């Protein structure tokens, strides 16, 4: 099974890092011991945590406790800031012997389910962390540590506990993620060909009807939308890293017609492919 353990390379003396991911980056199902905050700054993303799918829009935050399996499907124009830190960051000052891992596992993960004051506080602290990392003025690591300690305090004091609905029917985490992983891998290997819904449903082991509902429920997108977004992302990469003709890129990314490609690209990026290349092409 390709649900993999991620081991972030964190400095043991300062076990924290920040990543900026755009819509080109598909995060397949994985887990790590570090806790993670995902802050959407542009567009929308679909996020799966454990066996529950969520939708996040710009300005919203998700909290992922260490050990939980999660994945991200992002819209092409989206951007998300990802903050990861190991709980050892707080070890020396945890003289109260708070069981942080157990406590954080119970928190409500989506900021839209917090109250406005809680969400604004966390957003402000994440903005402060980002600014310190980008500016790196003298003493920025002191400022970072102070801000991260404020952040963990708000999480353990103020963020509500997750509401569990005993009547909710859930497919097991492992089953959902195994099937999604099969789909993601099959798309990666075959997106250049004319994939059909029947074909991908067979990969998942479901009927076409049930797969359609399953995929929408667990990713927030129809399979066709996901596949087209994925192909557009591949096309964007080829536009900025190669000199291929647009017609060659259309063929290489699996689009059956030029008209479909141009329509979807324009809907996604609001500009034509050659204009995108002109603006974004790497030197």
C-alpha positions as CSV (number, residue, x, y, z in Angstrom):
1,X,0.0,0.0,0.0
2,X,1.3,3.4,-0.9
3,X,0.1,5.3,2.1
4,X,3.5,6.4,3.1
5,X,5.3,7.7,6.2
6,X,6.8,11.1,5.5
7,X,9.8,12.1,7.6
8,X,10.3,15.8,7.3
9,X,14.0,16.8,7.6
10,X,13.6,19.1,10.6
11,X,16.5,20.6,12.6
12,X,16.5,18.7,15.9
13,X,17.4,22.0,17.6
14,X,14.6,23.9,15.9
15,X,12.1,21.2,14.7
16,X,9.9,23.4,12.5
17,X,9.4,24.2,8.9
18,X,7.1,26.0,6.5
19,X,6.2,25.1,2.9
20,X,4.4,27.0,0.2
21,X,2.4,24.7,-2.1
22,X,0.5,25.8,-5.2
23,X,-2.2,24.1,-7.1
24,X,0.4,22.1,-9.0
25,X,1.2,20.0,-6.0
26,X,-0.9,17.0,-5.3
27,X,-0.3,15.5,-1.9
28,X,-1.1,11.8,-1.9
29,X,-2.2,10.0,1.3
30,X,0.6,10.0,3.9
31,X,1.2,10.5,7.6
32,X,4.0,11.9,9.8
33,X,4.5,12.3,13.5
34,X,4.7,16.1,13.2
35,X,1.6,18.2,13.7
36,X,0.6,20.3,10.7
37,X,-1.4,23.5,10.0
38,X,-2.6,24.1,6.4
39,X,-3.5,27.7,5.7
40,X,-5.2,28.3,2.3
41,X,-4.2,31.7,0.9
42,X,-5.7,31.4,-2.6
43,X,-8.4,29.4,-4.2
44,X,-9.8,26.2,-2.7
45,X,-8.6,22.8,-1.8
46,X,-10.1,19.4,-0.9
47,X,-8.5,17.9,2.1
48,X,-8.9,14.4,3.6
49,X,-8.0,13.9,7.2
50,X,-8.4,10.3,8.5
51,X,-11.6,9.2,6.8
52,X,-13.3,12.6,6.6
53,X,-13.2,14.9,3.5
54,X,-13.2,18.7,3.9
55,X,-13.3,21.7,1.6
56,X,-11.2,24.8,2.5
57,X,-11.4,28.2,0.9
58,X,-9.0,31.1,1.0
59,X,-8.5,32.3,4.6
60,X,-9.4,29.0,6.2
61,X,-7.1,26.8,8.2
62,X,-7.0,23.0,8.9
63,X,-5.2,21.4,11.8
64,X,-3.8,17.9,11.3
65,X,-2.6,16.1,14.4
66,X,0.5,13.9,14.2
67,X,-0.2,10.3,13.0
68,X,-3.3,11.1,11.1
69,X,-3.4,10.0,7.4
70,X,-4.2,12.9,5.1
71,X,-4.1,14.1,1.5
72,X,-4.7,17.3,-0.5
73,X,-6.4,17.8,-3.9
74,X,-5.9,21.5,-4.8
75,X,-7.5,23.6,-7.5
76,X,-5.0,24.8,-10.1
77,X,-5.0,28.4,-9.0
78,X,-4.8,27.7,-5.3
79,X,-2.0,28.3,-2.8
80,X,-1.6,26.9,0.7
81,X,1.0,27.6,3.4
82,X,1.9,24.4,5.3
83,X,3.5,24.6,8.8
84,X,4.9,21.5,10.4
85,X,6.5,21.1,13.8
86,X,7.5,18.3,16.1
87,X,6.0,18.1,19.6
88,X,9.6,17.9,20.9
89,X,9.6,21.7,20.1
90,X,7.6,22.1,23.4
91,X,9.3,19.4,25.4
92,X,11.6,21.4,27.7
93,X,8.8,23.7,28.8
94,X,6.1,21.1,29.2
95,X,6.7,20.8,33.0
96,X,2.9,20.3,33.4
97,X,3.4,17.0,31.6
98,X,0.5,17.7,29.3
99,X,-0.2,14.8,26.9
100,X,-0.1,17.0,23.9
101,X,-0.5,14.2,21.3
102,X,-3.7,12.8,22.9
103,X,-5.2,16.3,23.4
104,X,-4.5,17.5,19.9
105,X,-6.0,14.4,18.4
106,X,-9.4,15.5,19.7
107,X,-9.4,19.0,18.3
108,X,-11.9,20.2,15.6
109,X,-9.7,20.3,12.5
110,X,-11.4,22.9,10.4
111,X,-11.2,26.6,11.3
112,X,-14.7,27.3,9.8
113,X,-16.0,25.3,12.8
114,X,-14.1,27.4,15.3
115,X,-15.5,30.8,16.4
116,X,-14.3,33.9,14.6
117,X,-12.1,35.1,17.4
118,X,-10.3,31.7,17.5
119,X,-9.8,31.6,13.7
120,X,-8.6,35.2,13.6
121,X,-6.1,34.6,16.4
122,X,-4.6,31.6,14.7
123,X,-4.5,33.3,11.3
124,X,-2.7,36.3,12.8
125,X,-0.1,34.1,14.4
126,X,0.5,32.1,11.2
127,X,0.9,35.5,9.3
128,X,3.5,36.5,11.9
129,X,5.4,33.2,11.5
130,X,5.4,33.7,7.7
131,X,6.6,37.3,8.0
132,X,9.5,36.3,10.4
133,X,10.6,33.5,8.1
134,X,10.5,35.8,5.0
135,X,12.2,38.8,6.6
136,X,14.7,37.0,8.9
137,X,15.6,40.0,10.8
138,X,18.0,39.7,13.7
139,X,16.4,37.5,16.4
140,X,13.8,36.1,14.1
141,X,14.2,32.6,15.6
142,X,13.4,34.0,19.1
143,X,10.3,35.6,17.5
144,X,9.3,32.4,15.8
145,X,9.6,30.4,19.0
146,X,7.5,32.9,20.9
147,X,4.8,32.9,18.2
148,X,4.7,29.1,18.0
149,X,4.3,28.8,21.7
150,X,1.4,31.2,21.6
151,X,-0.1,29.1,18.8
152,X,0.1,25.8,20.7
153,X,-1.4,27.6,23.8
154,X,-4.4,28.7,21.7
155,X,-4.8,25.2,20.2
156,X,-4.9,23.4,23.6
157,X,-7.0,26.1,25.4
158,X,-9.4,27.5,22.9
159,X,-10.0,25.3,19.9
160,X,-13.2,23.2,20.4
161,X,-13.2,19.4,20.5
162,X,-14.3,17.5,17.5
163,X,-17.9,16.6,17.5
164,X,-18.4,12.9,16.8
165,X,-21.7,11.7,15.4
166,X,-22.2,8.0,16.4
167,X,-24.8,7.6,13.6
168,X,-22.3,8.6,10.9
169,X,-21.6,5.7,8.6
170,X,-17.9,5.7,7.7
171,X,-15.9,3.5,5.4
172,X,-12.7,2.6,7.2
173,X,-9.8,4.9,6.8
174,X,-7.6,2.2,5.4
175,X,-10.1,1.1,2.8
176,X,-10.8,4.7,1.6
177,X,-7.2,5.6,1.3
178,X,-6.2,2.4,-0.4
179,X,-8.8,2.9,-3.1
180,X,-8.0,6.6,-3.5
181,X,-4.3,5.8,-3.7
182,X,-5.0,3.2,-6.5
183,X,-6.9,5.8,-8.4
184,X,-4.2,8.5,-7.9
185,X,-1.4,6.1,-9.0
186,X,-3.4,4.9,-12.0
187,X,-4.0,8.5,-13.2
188,X,-0.3,9.3,-12.8
189,X,0.6,6.3,-14.9
190,X,-2.1,6.7,-17.6
191,X,-3.3,10.4,-17.8
192,X,-1.8,10.6,-21.3
193,X,-4.3,8.1,-22.6
194,X,-8.1,8.3,-23.1
195,X,-9.1,7.3,-19.5
196,X,-12.8,6.4,-19.1
197,X,-14.9,6.4,-16.0
198,X,-15.6,2.7,-16.5
199,X,-11.9,2.0,-16.6
200,X,-11.1,3.9,-13.4
201,X,-14.1,2.5,-11.6
202,X,-12.8,-1.0,-12.4
203,X,-9.4,0.0,-10.9
204,X,-11.1,1.0,-7.7
205,X,-13.2,-2.2,-7.5
206,X,-16.5,-0.4,-7.5
207,X,-19.3,-0.1,-10.1
208,X,-19.3,3.1,-12.1
209,X,-22.3,4.4,-10.2
210,X,-20.8,3.7,-6.8
211,X,-17.3,5.0,-7.7
212,X,-18.8,8.3,-8.9
213,X,-20.4,8.8,-5.5
214,X,-17.3,7.5,-3.6
215,X,-14.9,9.8,-5.4
216,X,-17.1,12.9,-5.0
217,X,-17.7,12.2,-1.3
218,X,-14.0,11.7,-0.4
219,X,-12.3,14.4,-2.6
220,X,-15.0,17.0,-3.1
221,X,-14.6,16.8,-6.9
222,X,-16.0,14.6,-9.7
223,X,-13.5,12.3,-11.2
224,X,-13.7,14.1,-14.6
225,X,-12.9,17.5,-12.9
226,X,-10.0,15.9,-11.0
227,X,-8.6,14.3,-14.2
228,X,-8.9,17.6,-16.2
229,X,-7.3,19.6,-13.4
230,X,-4.5,17.1,-13.2
231,X,-3.9,17.2,-17.0
232,X,-4.0,21.0,-16.9
233,X,-1.4,21.0,-14.1
234,X,0.9,18.8,-16.2
235,X,0.4,21.1,-19.2
236,X,1.3,24.1,-17.2
237,X,4.5,22.4,-16.1
238,X,5.4,21.6,-19.7
239,X,4.6,25.1,-20.8
240,X,7.1,26.6,-18.4
241,X,9.9,24.0,-18.6
242,X,9.9,23.0,-22.3
243,X,9.7,24.6,-25.7
244,X,7.1,22.1,-26.9
245,X,4.4,23.4,-29.2
246,X,1.0,23.7,-27.6
247,X,-0.3,21.0,-29.9
248,X,2.4,18.6,-28.7
249,X,1.5,19.4,-25.0
250,X,-2.1,18.7,-25.7
251,X,-1.2,15.3,-27.0
252,X,1.2,14.6,-24.2
253,X,-1.3,15.4,-21.5
254,X,-4.1,13.2,-22.8
255,X,-6.6,15.8,-24.1
256,X,-8.8,14.5,-26.9
257,X,-9.4,17.8,-28.6
258,X,-7.6,21.2,-28.8
259,X,-10.9,22.9,-28.2
260,X,-11.4,21.2,-24.8
261,X,-7.8,22.0,-23.7
262,X,-8.1,25.7,-24.6
263,X,-11.4,26.0,-22.9
264,X,-10.3,24.3,-19.7
265,X,-7.0,26.2,-19.6
266,X,-8.7,29.5,-20.0
267,X,-11.2,28.6,-17.3
268,X,-8.4,27.6,-15.0
269,X,-5.8,30.4,-15.6
270,X,-7.9,33.2,-17.2
271,X,-5.2,33.5,-19.9
272,X,-4.2,31.6,-23.0
273,X,-1.4,28.9,-22.8
274,X,1.2,31.0,-24.8
275,X,0.6,34.0,-22.6
276,X,1.0,31.8,-19.5
277,X,4.3,30.5,-20.9
278,X,5.5,34.0,-21.6
279,X,4.8,35.1,-18.0
280,X,6.0,32.0,-16.2
281,X,8.7,30.3,-18.3
282,X,11.8,29.5,-16.3
283,X,15.1,30.9,-17.5
